Amino acid sequence: MGEKGYIISDYDKHKLLPEDKFKDFTPPEQTIEPSVGHHKEWVLACMKNEPEKPLCNFSYSGPLSEAVLLGAVSHRAGNKELLWDAENLKATNAPEAEEFIKLKYRPGWSLEG
């Protein structure tokens, strides 16, 4: 979602909304070679010891996942814009978002040593 509209994408389709506003849009030429599929890319990278090779390697997929999950946190916190401090894993302007970022464990249960 941006100031001028929305983009909805999956692996094969991309749609700009509102459609009438973007009817004359010409997408850029494809510059990344087509994927053989993310599962096959992962297997090939493991077999060849090339962890940077898959198009969705962790240096890309980690931050992407963080951004997607923060969208869910924003929604659950009341559709609030979040100012995100990635290093400290905190929404600096939304203390109400904290409950959706870090779990509170019952007494006697913990993931810490």
Backbone bond lengths (Angstrom), bond angles and torsions (degrees), N, CA, C in turn:
res aa  C-N    CA-C-N  psi(-1)  N-CA   C-N-CA  omega(-1)  CA-C   N-CA-C  phi
1 M - - - 1.437 - - 1.523 107.65 -
2 G 1.293 115.63 130.56 1.457 120.44 178.76 1.514 111.02 -132.19
3 E 1.296 115.56 -172.76 1.461 120.84 -178.69 1.523 112.62 -69.97
4 K 1.349 117.26 -25.86 1.459 120.61 -175.60 1.525 113.64 -106.52
5 G 1.334 117.67 -7.23 1.461 119.46 -179.37 1.505 112.22 161.28
6 Y 1.326 115.49 -158.50 1.457 123.16 -175.42 1.521 109.73 -129.31
7 I 1.334 115.86 156.09 1.456 120.43 168.14 1.525 107.02 -127.02
8 I 1.312 114.89 133.59 1.461 121.41 176.89 1.523 105.93 -119.09
9 S 1.325 116.78 125.47 1.466 120.59 -175.34 1.514 111.48 -135.89
10 D 1.328 113.70 152.06 1.464 121.34 164.75 1.518 105.15 -136.41
11 Y 1.310 118.37 -161.46 1.460 119.70 -176.70 1.520 113.27 -63.50
12 D 1.310 118.11 -34.95 1.457 121.10 -171.50 1.525 115.34 -115.44
13 K 1.321 117.76 -16.15 1.464 120.08 -174.24 1.523 110.02 -128.42
14 H 1.334 114.77 147.35 1.464 121.81 175.68 1.528 106.69 -137.88
15 K 1.308 115.96 132.22 1.466 119.99 -177.66 1.527 108.63 -130.33
16 L 1.330 115.60 129.63 1.455 121.52 176.12 1.527 108.70 -99.58
17 L 1.319 116.21 133.96 1.458 121.56 -178.52 1.523 109.72 -126.35
18 P 1.292 119.66 144.32 1.460 127.35 -1.20 1.537 110.64 -72.17
19 E 1.315 115.25 139.70 1.465 121.54 -173.85 1.525 112.92 -57.07
20 D 1.339 117.83 -41.73 1.470 119.94 -177.84 1.531 112.14 -62.83
21 K 1.319 117.06 -30.76 1.458 121.27 -179.53 1.537 111.66 -72.62
22 F 1.340 117.10 -28.09 1.462 121.38 -175.59 1.531 112.98 -112.65
23 K 1.322 117.26 17.87 1.477 119.99 -174.77 1.528 112.44 -61.57
24 D 1.324 119.36 -27.36 1.463 122.56 -179.00 1.533 112.99 -97.74
25 F 1.325 117.21 6.44 1.466 120.55 -178.66 1.528 110.87 -69.40
26 T 1.311 116.24 133.00 1.464 122.09 175.40 1.519 107.47 -111.49
27 P 1.334 117.46 118.79 1.470 119.36 -178.54 1.532 110.65 -68.16
28 P 1.329 117.26 153.96 1.461 120.18 178.30 1.528 110.76 -68.34
29 E 1.331 116.01 159.40 1.459 120.59 176.13 1.517 109.76 -63.51
30 Q 1.322 116.99 146.93 1.457 121.48 177.58 1.515 109.04 -70.30
31 T 1.338 117.21 127.57 1.461 121.64 -179.66 1.522 112.39 -113.65
32 I 1.305 117.09 -12.15 1.472 121.44 178.50 1.517 107.42 -103.21
33 E 1.334 116.17 132.27 1.459 118.40 -178.68 1.532 110.51 -63.23
34 P 1.318 117.48 147.84 1.465 120.80 -179.29 1.523 111.55 -59.48
35 S 1.309 115.38 145.14 1.461 121.55 179.72 1.528 111.28 -78.83
36 V 1.328 115.18 147.04 1.467 120.48 172.97 1.528 109.62 -83.99
37 G 1.323 116.00 -0.47 1.467 122.64 -177.80 1.519 108.88 115.01
38 H 1.330 116.62 138.70 1.468 118.16 -173.10 1.518 113.44 -65.31
39 H 1.332 118.27 -31.55 1.467 118.98 177.25 1.527 110.76 -66.39
40 K 1.334 115.97 -46.31 1.464 119.85 -179.45 1.533 110.70 -65.79
41 E 1.327 117.45 -39.74 1.462 120.26 176.73 1.528 110.49 -58.18
42 W 1.331 116.72 -44.18 1.463 122.07 -178.80 1.529 110.37 -63.23
43 V 1.329 117.02 -46.17 1.473 120.84 -179.84 1.524 110.12 -62.15
44 L 1.335 117.08 -46.42 1.465 120.33 -179.80 1.533 111.43 -62.25
45 A 1.320 117.49 -40.22 1.462 120.88 178.58 1.527 110.66 -63.72
46 C 1.330 117.21 -39.09 1.468 120.89 177.45 1.522 110.58 -65.83
47 M 1.319 116.27 -46.00 1.463 120.78 -177.35 1.536 111.84 -64.21
48 K 1.322 117.04 -34.97 1.464 121.07 -176.94 1.530 112.67 -97.40
49 N 1.361 117.11 1.37 1.464 122.57 -177.04 1.537 110.90 54.04
50 E 1.334 115.31 50.01 1.465 122.64 178.87 1.530 109.43 -125.09
51 P 1.345 117.06 72.91 1.468 119.77 -174.01 1.522 114.34 -61.74
52 E 1.334 117.92 -21.78 1.463 120.38 180.00 1.520 112.44 -84.91
53 K 1.331 117.58 -6.80 1.457 122.25 -171.44 1.542 115.00 -71.49
54 P 1.322 120.64 -43.41 1.475 117.82 -177.69 1.523 111.37 -60.27
55 L 1.339 116.10 144.58 1.461 120.13 178.69 1.524 111.64 -59.68
56 C 1.325 117.33 -30.93 1.460 121.56 -179.59 1.524 110.15 -108.83
57 N 1.341 117.20 50.60 1.463 119.42 177.29 1.523 109.59 -68.24
58 F 1.326 116.62 169.97 1.454 119.64 -171.60 1.521 113.11 -63.92
59 S 1.320 118.54 -31.03 1.468 119.33 179.78 1.532 110.83 -62.88
60 Y 1.330 116.13 -22.80 1.469 121.61 175.71 1.530 110.70 -97.31
61 S 1.323 115.88 -49.13 1.467 119.46 -172.53 1.528 112.89 -71.51
62 G 1.330 118.01 -29.03 1.467 120.31 178.51 1.523 111.80 -62.15
63 P 1.348 117.85 -57.04 1.469 119.21 177.83 1.536 113.39 -62.42
64 L 1.328 116.82 -34.38 1.469 119.54 177.89 1.532 110.06 -63.90
65 S 1.329 116.71 -45.04 1.468 120.61 178.56 1.520 110.86 -62.01
66 E 1.326 116.36 -40.83 1.462 120.45 178.69 1.529 110.43 -59.74
67 A 1.334 116.83 -44.53 1.465 120.88 -179.84 1.523 111.34 -63.58
68 V 1.328 117.30 -42.92 1.469 121.10 179.96 1.525 110.20 -64.26
69 L 1.330 116.29 -45.50 1.468 119.60 -179.85 1.531 111.44 -64.59
70 L 1.325 117.00 -33.83 1.465 119.40 177.23 1.522 111.57 -67.05
71 G 1.326 117.13 -28.42 1.461 119.76 173.63 1.515 110.55 -62.20
72 A 1.336 116.43 -41.19 1.470 120.28 177.68 1.527 110.72 -66.98
73 V 1.336 117.09 -39.74 1.473 120.52 177.79 1.526 109.85 -62.20
74 S 1.324 116.83 -45.35 1.468 120.80 178.94 1.522 110.91 -57.88
75 H 1.325 115.97 -45.65 1.468 120.50 179.57 1.527 111.06 -60.68
76 R 1.336 116.24 -47.57 1.469 120.29 -177.76 1.525 112.18 -68.10
77 A 1.333 116.68 -24.50 1.471 120.53 179.00 1.529 111.67 -88.24
78 G 1.321 117.29 10.69 1.462 120.88 176.35 1.514 113.91 100.18
79 N 1.337 116.82 30.38 1.472 122.72 -179.50 1.520 111.60 57.26
80 K 1.318 115.16 41.12 1.452 121.20 -178.65 1.521 110.63 -91.92
81 E 1.336 117.17 138.18 1.460 120.88 173.19 1.523 107.97 -66.55
82 L 1.321 116.77 130.96 1.457 121.03 -177.33 1.521 110.57 -105.98
83 L 1.330 116.25 133.60 1.455 121.89 169.38 1.521 105.45 -95.93
84 W 1.344 116.34 108.94 1.454 121.38 -167.28 1.529 111.79 -99.78
85 D 1.332 115.20 126.96 1.466 123.67 172.44 1.521 106.36 -101.89
86 A 1.337 116.36 94.09 1.470 121.38 -173.92 1.524 111.94 -63.58
87 E 1.328 117.30 -36.27 1.464 120.05 -177.45 1.529 111.67 -63.37
88 N 1.331 116.68 -37.97 1.468 120.97 -177.98 1.527 113.33 -103.33
89 L 1.326 116.74 2.94 1.473 122.16 179.77 1.527 111.59 52.08
90 K 1.336 115.44 54.43 1.464 120.86 -178.94 1.523 111.07 -139.02
91 A 1.309 115.31 141.96 1.460 121.57 168.73 1.522 104.90 -89.25
92 T 1.323 116.86 103.99 1.468 120.74 -170.22 1.522 113.57 -67.33
93 N 1.318 117.72 -19.92 1.462 120.45 -178.18 1.529 113.05 -107.98
94 A 1.342 117.37 6.87 1.471 118.72 -173.38 1.530 111.36 -143.69
95 P 1.319 117.33 79.73 1.466 118.60 178.51 1.531 112.49 -60.19
96 E 1.338 116.99 -24.08 1.468 120.02 179.35 1.530 112.05 -68.81
97 A 1.333 117.50 -15.62 1.470 121.09 178.77 1.523 112.07 -81.30
98 E 1.326 117.17 -17.25 1.469 121.90 -175.38 1.522 112.96 -53.99
99 E 1.321 117.94 -39.81 1.462 120.53 -177.88 1.529 112.63 -64.41
100 F 1.330 117.14 -20.45 1.462 120.49 179.58 1.530 111.98 -96.00
101 I 1.338 116.61 -6.37 1.461 121.34 -178.61 1.522 111.14 -99.04
102 K 1.311 116.75 -43.45 1.469 121.07 -178.85 1.521 109.28 -125.81
103 L 1.309 115.19 131.26 1.461 120.10 -179.95 1.521 111.02 -75.89
104 K 1.304 115.21 145.26 1.457 121.06 171.27 1.525 106.30 -101.85
105 Y 1.306 116.29 120.10 1.463 121.07 -176.80 1.524 110.55 -89.28
106 R 1.323 114.36 150.89 1.468 119.53 175.92 1.532 109.22 -64.01
107 P 1.324 116.94 153.57 1.467 119.73 178.60 1.538 110.97 -53.14
108 G 1.324 114.97 134.36 1.462 120.05 -179.48 1.515 114.28 92.86
109 W 1.338 117.75 -9.47 1.467 122.37 -178.68 1.534 108.92 -118.87
110 S 1.322 115.85 136.24 1.453 119.67 -178.17 1.531 110.51 -163.42
111 L 1.322 116.32 156.12 1.456 120.70 172.62 1.525 110.52 -102.23
112 E 1.311 116.87 -1.33 1.468 121.46 179.74 1.509 109.67 -92.36
113 G 1.349 115.38 152.52 1.465 122.25 -176.01 1.445 116.20 -69.83
